[in-house]
Amino acid sequence: MGTEGKIAIVTGSGSGIGRAVAQKLAAEGIKVVVNDVVKEHGEKTVADIRSSGGEATYIGADISTWDGARTLIDKTVETYGTLDILVNNAGITRDKLIKDMEEKDWDMVLNINLKGAFNCSKFATPVMVEKKYGKIVNLSSRAHLGNPGQANYSSSKAGIIGLTKSMALEFGRFNINVNAVAPGMVATEGLKTIPKYDLVLERALKITPLKRIGQPEDIANLIYFLVSDDSSYITGEVVHITGGRY
Ligand SMILES: NC(=O)c1ccc[n+]([C@@H]2O[C@H](COP(=O)([O-])OP(=O)(O)OC[C@H]3O[C@@H](n4cnc5c(N)ncnc54)[C@H](O)[C@@H]3O)[C@@H](O)[C@H]2O)c1
């Protein structure tokens, strides 16, 4: 699919979907920069990739800050000489009803989920523009449709769609594809932190036609397609991956 030897960054790949994406990309011959704020988790992903014969390096950085994102891109280019693929995956939830939501709950979620994707794209795109090649995938969520208790998270994931479409329009002429994926519930460490997880899961399964929760590998397979040249005429799209749930 034209990806052998390409260089990718996957943010937040110490766990969950990001880890599965890093593993899938590495298995396809891509050199992967594993980024996470939790060093041990990032290093574990790297160790797993290397033990399977893949190439990966851990670069720690907090992508919610301008400096963190810039450092991540600069160190990637220092290490591998260029950058072809960026997967803006790092994300968190801080679920609360609006009546209980504090300013810090709003700021933290928006800063990591939405501003973090902007920050990394801001510093990655000049490298891609220069070489007239790039693939960017942003993690939205089915929650962009709105969820009670997720005003901050839903807003960040709806914002990701606006960011994706704006970037696709700005960077298309430089042969840079920018797409978003919008998963439903996926079995990850992050998902288990949401309040009333068991109840939320039970309700979701009732209205999911495929009658199962998503696995990180389901999302990784889709993202691999979107960063490969098999999807080179797709840009500005939001691909839902929800087991048929809307
Ligand atoms: N799991 C789901 O059901 C689901 C559904 C839809 C969308 N998503 C989205 O997929 C992405 C991954 O979710 P997940 O469930 O795998 O989460 P997760 O919590 O398992 O993993 C997220 C990783 O991001 C890292 N991270 C957090 N803040 C960071 C920062 N500032 N800089 C760098 N790394 C940071 C965390 O340390 C963690 O390792 C998120 O954007 C999430 O919103 C998840």
The ligand as a Gaussian input file, in Angstrom:
#p B3LYP/6-31G(d) Opt

LIG

0 1
 N      -11.954000       4.406000      23.517000
 C      -13.021000       4.899000      22.921000
 O      -14.149000       4.389000      23.104000
 C      -12.893000       6.053000      21.965000
 C      -13.990000       6.344000      21.147000
 C      -13.905000       7.409000      20.257000
 C      -12.758000       8.158000      20.183000
 N      -11.702000       7.868000      20.991000
 C      -10.516000       8.720000      20.887000
 O       -9.399000       7.917000      20.554000
 C       -8.221000       8.478000      21.124000
 C       -7.512000       7.429000      21.983000
 O       -8.409000       7.023000      22.996000
 P       -8.116000       5.762000      23.950000
 O       -9.421000       5.261000      24.396000
 O       -7.140000       4.869000      23.293000
 O       -7.445000       6.520000      25.205000
 P       -6.323000       6.035000      26.247000
 O       -6.547000       6.829000      27.493000
 O       -6.310000       4.560000      26.358000
 O       -4.983000       6.540000      25.551000
 C       -4.723000       7.909000      25.370000
 C       -3.240000       8.141000      25.549000
 O       -2.975000       9.547000      25.337000
 C       -1.966000       9.935000      26.272000
 N       -2.034000      11.389000      26.477000
 C       -2.926000      12.074000      27.235000
 N       -2.632000      13.384000      27.219000
 C       -1.530000      13.536000      26.440000
 C       -0.759000      14.665000      26.061000
 N       -1.068000      15.901000      26.490000
 N        0.315000      14.469000      25.254000
 C        0.638000      13.210000      24.828000
 N       -0.053000      12.103000      25.178000
 C       -1.137000      12.272000      25.972000
 C       -2.311000       9.151000      27.533000
 O       -1.204000       9.070000      28.411000
 C       -2.729000       7.803000      26.958000
 O       -1.633000       6.906000      26.859000
 C       -8.672000       9.702000      21.901000
 O       -8.543000      10.868000      21.112000
 C      -10.128000       9.408000      22.173000
 O      -10.881000      10.573000      22.403000
 C      -11.745000       6.829000      21.881000

